[in-house]
Amino acid sequence: MSEQSEALGWRSVGDLVGDYPYARVALVGAPLNERSLTPGRCDLGPKALRGVLPRLSTYDVETGLELDIRVHDAGDVPLKAVSPADAFEPVRDAVKEHEHRDLTILVGGNNAITRAGVHALGLDRVGVLTLDAHFDLRDTDQGLTNGNPIQALLDDGLDGRRISQVGLAPFANTRRAHEKAKAAGISVRTVRECREQGLAAVVADELERLSALCVAIYVDFDIDVIDRSQWPASPGARPGGVSVHEFFDAARVVGAHPKVRVVDLTEYDPSLEVGDLGSLTAGRWFCEILSGVSAR
């Protein structure tokens, strides 16, 4: 326990994260910021997440859960001024290094890191679930960006039937992208479905669907799926997104699923913070993921 935590008389989530080579969970930072369609400072995300963890208690008053899962902090992949194409191998290899663990948490950085993280699990055995307001199916002929990781994975040979996209927002996507998704066999779940059925329930359904098709599951949490009024720290967030409460519930469901081997958090831009809202939201997401893992 840190001196600060001792002085406060409580144990923080930050006390669980450190140099723990035999931990069940690993944390890998991927501060990629190049080739973003929505310029900002997503590269600041890993540092901001780590910085807020000492402010979060390990105790969940709602369930009585006391988090006691060590997380090995593997540091950040060096990605300053690196393009998504050049970042592919370093990010893939950094994630693959922890394939023996129950879960790897990959913190971005923009959404282009998702392609590399998925490849670390193997395209022939992986299923992909995205929580995202956008399809990310822009063409790749002009290069890799944060707007086309799913298209890039399809181009790489990932079977679209092993992709689930949850939280897609109206007036934030094109007809062409929707048609591409349907043609590829991707399961498409809109933000209205999530609102009416509950995001956690939709996510659970899609995890069950993917489980029948794959050995391991990768989950991309593009944080712009959250309603912009509750999440201003992402340039892609829109009014009418999912609530932050639903986002947390879904994170716990994801963390608990035994086939989920890697999760990422992308498109978090601390430079757009209002107070500490973004950092605290990302920190709570981290806690919910760990809470899910503790239930495995």
TAHUHU-V599480 format. One line per field, one symbol per residue. ss: DSSP state (a for helix, b for strand, c for the rest). psi: psi as a letter, one per 40 degrees, with the letter a starting at -180 (. if undefined). Layout:
ss=???
psi=???
This chain:
ss=ccaaaaaacccbaaaabbccccccbbbbbbcccccccccccaaaaaaaaaaaaaacbcbbccccbbccccbbbbbbcccccccaaaaaaaaaaaaaccccccbbbbbbccccaaaaaaaaaccccbbbbbbcccccccccccccccccaaaaaaaacccaaabbbbbbccccccaaaaaaaaaaccbbbbaaaaaaacaaaaaaaaaaaaaccccbbbbbbbaaabcccccccccccccccbcaaaaaaaaaaaaacccbbbbbbbcccaaaccccaaaaaaaaaaaaaaaaaacc
psi=hidddddefihiddeehaggdeidiihhhgfheifhegiafeeedddddddedeehiehhddeehhhfhihhheaihhehfhidddeddddddddddfeeidihhhhaiieeedddddddehdeeiihhhhieidffiiedeihaeefdddddddeehhdefhhhhehiifeiidddddddddeehhhhiddddddehdddddddddddddeeidihhhhgheeeihddegefheeiiieaiiddddddddddddehdehdhiihifhgdeeihbfdddddddddddddddddee.
